[in-house]
Amino acid sequence: MTPSLEAPNQPYVSVKTDELDVEVGKVVNGMAHGFLFERVDPPRKTPARPGEEIKAQYAISNALGRKVITCRLVTLTRGGTENKKVMCRVGGGWLELQMYILNRQAGMS
């Protein structure tokens, strides 16, 4: 059985006070996949201080199993414009969450 390419039955509902969780929700709900996403760590209750690393663990499940990954929020500033990316730990490096989901659908991770 291969993972479904259809959207999950339930959209991911992020905690609005947690910046990482909001960005994870945007990525997860912005693409079609057959996974269920759950946050493992408790959500942040206060905003992060400037320069503070924002990271948490998430579980990704489908009919074949469940995998827990660590995600962090990276903010890039170019030309005065902030661009936020959710990165997830894969092996010894980091990969954008969107690419991780696509690779996992293809059975590569």
Disulfide bonds with the S-S distance in Angstrom:
none
